[in-house]
Amino acid sequence: ILNVEQSPQSLHVQEGDSTNFTCSFPSSNFYALHWYRWETAKSPEALFVMTLNGDEKKKGRISATLNTKEGYSYLYIKGSQPEDSATYLCAFFYNFNKFYFGSGTKLNVKP
Amino acid sequence: GAVVSQHPSRVICKSGTSVKIECRSLDFQATTMFWYRQFPKQSLMLMATSNEGSKATYEQGVEKDKFLINHASLTLSTLTVTSAHPEDSSFYICSARDHGTSGGGFTDTQYFGPGTRLTVL
């Protein structure tokens, strides 16, 4: 079992704040790193698939960066909104055939 | 994104009974589906990889005879928890693997069902 860690475990911010969280993963045998958003009572939704060192991806106010050499990825949310409240998961895609998930960062954005 | 359904969403059963959970990809064909289990406040733990037309690949520590997986078609995989006991109570969630159009497999992603909450009394 590979170790994928996310921090912080939870985060409470005010509407309008910008925030970021971290996913760390093994730096060897890298294939891809995925980010998901998981809202309560819904299915996890894919945000980004990151494959190359130095990758930066953006989707609206959410962006992510990737450093495969040191084994981490950051997820940024600019100007958080209450609808951003969710658990954000990262998953390390290993050996082309399985995903190892972090335990997630639970974000709560207060109006 | 693609849609994956999972049924039932919630099930309560007595100890010793078997429970079947269905996972369907509604708008694409999935040769591979994954089954995960989530314990409280923990991450999604891969239980097994379900491959259409062949036997599932189970992760270390997952009992094959306890968690039967069948992937009979390109849109349906089922997980049967046999002779369920209270320790099997958990949240089970499936996903369907979608092969990316570029990147030689690197951009493959997965689409999740909404999950099944199993409670065994």
Chai-1 contact restraints between the chains, C-beta under 6 A:
chainA,res_idxA,chainB,res_idxB,connection_type,confidence,min_distance_angstrom,max_distance_angstrom,comment,restraint_id
A,Y31,B,F106,contact,1.0,0.0,6.0,A-B,restraint_1
A,A32,B,F106,contact,1.0,0.0,6.0,A-B,restraint_2
A,S43,B,F112,contact,1.0,0.0,6.0,A-B,restraint_3
A,S43,B,G113,contact,1.0,0.0,6.0,A-B,restraint_4
A,S43,B,P114,contact,1.0,0.0,6.0,A-B,restraint_5
A,P44,B,F112,contact,1.0,0.0,6.0,A-B,restraint_6
A,A46,B,T109,contact,1.0,0.0,6.0,A-B,restraint_7
A,V49,B,T107,contact,1.0,0.0,6.0,A-B,restraint_8
A,V49,B,T109,contact,1.0,0.0,6.0,A-B,restraint_9
A,T51,B,F106,contact,1.0,0.0,6.0,A-B,restraint_10
A,F96,B,G105,contact,1.0,0.0,6.0,A-B,restraint_11
A,K98,B,L46,contact,1.0,0.0,6.0,A-B,restraint_12
A,F101,B,S43,contact,1.0,0.0,6.0,A-B,restraint_13
A,F101,B,L44,contact,1.0,0.0,6.0,A-B,restraint_14
A,G102,B,S43,contact,1.0,0.0,6.0,A-B,restraint_15
A,S103,B,Q42,contact,1.0,0.0,6.0,A-B,restraint_16
A,S103,B,S43,contact,1.0,0.0,6.0,A-B,restraint_17
